[in-house]
């Protein structure tokens, strides 16, 4: 599993073998399955991706936040190897197995909230969100769902309706699901100057009360730090005020932590950054199982138990191999060191990126928590989104051995989601490549 933790450019990007493989891909893979970095990865370990041509890339995206504790983490690999040799499938709702229970014990133990909790497991983040909708509707007897501007929740029919940005996720795929209502988000960089979190929450609440009616809402879904929207961190007080309103009106408060949870921000869950915010349900996926397909819903026991037997599940949901990987990930985080490392990464990234912001006025905002940091690009001296700069920087970084990801409603954000196993040397190398790209613009 070892791989030198070093950026290496052995060929041009993409290399000749990757080019050949792309031609094979075009013949048999749907054009709807796009590619960000046009190389084929052969191996990975820690924070390094090695392609079929021998190039090594610094991974600043972690598979969009999936391999949080690093590629091919030794304990995750060992857990998967052991489990796959023992049992690969029964379906937990037919004949259960212990690792499913163990991962539920771990996730309920560390989810925020001073109340009894239960969990259920599925395959993808979108599937977790859909099941949270089902649970909330069954628990409340209501139908309507509220979501926020700039949100992203998935690519299924229902979750496409919950997304803010239509393209590319929903273009041409309608009609989409109904009973979903969008309300204004707290976006400190773009909100009116001086708008507090409480004021932004009041704006959202007023809209929902007038447009939908509190008594009609089953749940309010929010990402404590928005992912695809550009790592938007709401102003302090926003989440707490929303939560209090939901509690007063019998509405289930759901935190979508598919991207922000599982040690990514320096806490088990990003929800913990807002004092007094205790969501009723939390959706998880991505970083929970080190690259294996596992997602879940965790929350108040009485709400989770509202669903009737057989109402939750799915053929591969919480598969033996995936939950074994989940146990290996969560037990390592529990052992310590990972939350602290996320905070260290955040400090290093924020310091370096803030220095670049002072040098380059096209960087309008640096934001995020822990190892979930983003920079928003604007036309210099304005807040006009600058997507062209992001496009050029992404190309520059990719051609120089650094995998970075764009984001944002206006496609003008670069997000950093490095594995927590990354070294400071690799982080600084990646940022030097970014700085060189900025100098070229």
C-alpha positions, 0 to 999 in steps of 0.5 A: 500500500505504500506510495511515496508522498511526493508530487511527480510529473513523469509525462505531460497531463494527460499521459499517453496511456491515459489518452488511450484509455479515454478513447476506450472510455468514449466507446462504452461509457455514457457521455453523461458521466463526465471527467474532471481530471482526464487521467486514469488512476492506478494506485493511491495512498495517503494524499497521493494519486498515481496514474497509469503513466506514473504521474503522482498527484497531490489529492486536494479533494479526497474523492470529494470528501470521501477518503478523509483519513487517507487513501488505502488507510491500513486499518480500513484495508485490513477490515475490508479484507477480513470482512470480504473473506467472511461475509459479503452479503445477507441483507441486514433486514433478512439476517443481521451481522454485528458490524452494522450494530457496531457502526450504529453504536459509534455514530450515535455516540458521537452525533451531537445532541443530549438525547437518545439516538438511533441510526439506519444505513444505506448506500449514498448521500442522496439515499440518506437524504431521501430516507431522512425525508421519509422518516420526517414525513412519517414522524410528523404526518406532514408532507412539505420540505424546506431547503436553502438557496445554494444547497446541494443534496443529490442527483435522485429525482427528489434530491434534484428538487432539493438542489438550488442549482439546476445545471448540471444536476437537473437539466432535462431530467424533469418533471421533478418531485414536488412539496419542496420549498427553497428559502434564502440562505445566510451567505455572509460574503454576499448578504447585505452588510451587517445582516446577522445570523439571527436576522438572516434566519428570520428572513428565511422563517418569514418566507416559509411561514408566509409561503408554506406555513409552519404547520405544513412542514415536515422538515427543514434540511440544511448543510451546516457548511454548504458543499457544492454551493461553495463552502458557505458558512452561515453567520453565527446564530443562523442555525440556532435560530432556525432550530429553535423555530423548528422545535417550537413548531414540531418541524424536524430539523435535519442537518445534511452532513454528507460532506461536512461530517465525520471529522472533516471540519475539526469536529465530529460534525460541522453542526457542533460549531454552532453553539445551541444547534442540535439537529433532530436528524443528521445525514452522513456518507462520504467520509464515514467508510474510507471509500466504501459505499456507506451512508446513514441517517442518525438522530432522535430515537423517537423520530427514527422509530417512527418508520414501520418495520420494513419501511427502511432498508434496501438490498445493499444498504449497510453491506457487511463490507461497507460497515466493517470499513465504517467501524475501522474509520470511526474507531480511528477517529475515536482513538484521537488525533484526527480532529486536531489534524483537521484543525491544523490543516485548516490553520495552514490553508487559511493562513496561506490563502489569506496571504494570497488574498492580500496579494491578488484582489480577485480572491474575494473571500477565504472561508471554511472550517478545519480541512474544509476551506474554500476561496471565492473568486471575483472580478477585482474590486467587485463582488462579480463572480469570476468563474474564468479565473477558477477555470484557468486555475483548475487547468493549471493545477491539474497539469502540474500535478495537483487535483483541486475541485471547483464549486459554487453556485456561480462556478467561482469557488475553489474548494480544498478537501485534503485527506487528513493524512496529508503532510504539511510539505504536500500542502505547501507544495500544492499551494505553491502550484496554486500561487504560480497559477495565480501569478499567470492570470 
